Amino acid sequence: MVGLYVMRIFFLLFSLVIPAVILYFVIKLAVKKAVKELKDEGTL
């Protein structure tokens, strides 16, 4: 019974953490690209 509870906690953790990490890297990449474009344009 305890093993099932632990597995549910891990599943919940991975179902929340993995998308958050992916979203973080996507946003980080998008911001880096946007800053680079602004620098190329001379705006920044």
C-alpha positions as CSV (number, residue, x, y, z in Angstrom):
1,M,0.0,0.0,0.0
2,V,2.8,2.4,0.9
3,G,4.6,1.5,-2.4
4,L,1.6,2.5,-4.4
5,Y,1.4,5.8,-2.5
6,V,5.1,6.5,-3.2
7,M,4.6,5.7,-6.9
8,R,1.7,8.1,-7.1
9,I,3.8,10.9,-5.5
10,F,6.6,10.3,-8.1
11,F,4.1,10.2,-11.0
12,L,2.6,13.5,-9.8
13,L,6.0,15.0,-9.3
14,F,7.2,14.0,-12.8
15,S,3.9,15.1,-14.4
16,L,4.4,18.6,-12.9
17,V,8.2,19.0,-13.0
18,I,9.0,17.8,-16.5
19,P,6.6,20.1,-18.3
20,A,7.8,23.0,-16.1
21,V,11.4,22.3,-17.0
22,I,10.6,22.0,-20.7
23,L,8.6,25.3,-20.5
24,Y,11.5,27.0,-18.7
25,F,14.0,26.0,-21.5
26,V,11.6,27.0,-24.3
27,I,11.0,30.5,-22.7
28,K,14.8,30.9,-22.0
29,L,15.6,30.1,-25.7
30,A,12.9,32.4,-27.0
31,V,14.1,35.3,-24.8
32,K,17.7,34.7,-25.9
33,K,16.7,34.7,-29.5
34,A,14.6,37.9,-29.1
35,V,17.5,39.7,-27.3
36,K,19.8,38.6,-30.1
37,E,17.4,40.0,-32.8
38,L,17.0,43.3,-30.9
39,K,20.8,43.6,-30.7
40,D,21.1,42.9,-34.4
41,E,18.5,45.6,-35.2
42,G,20.4,48.0,-32.9
43,T,17.3,48.6,-30.7
44,L,19.0,47.2,-27.6
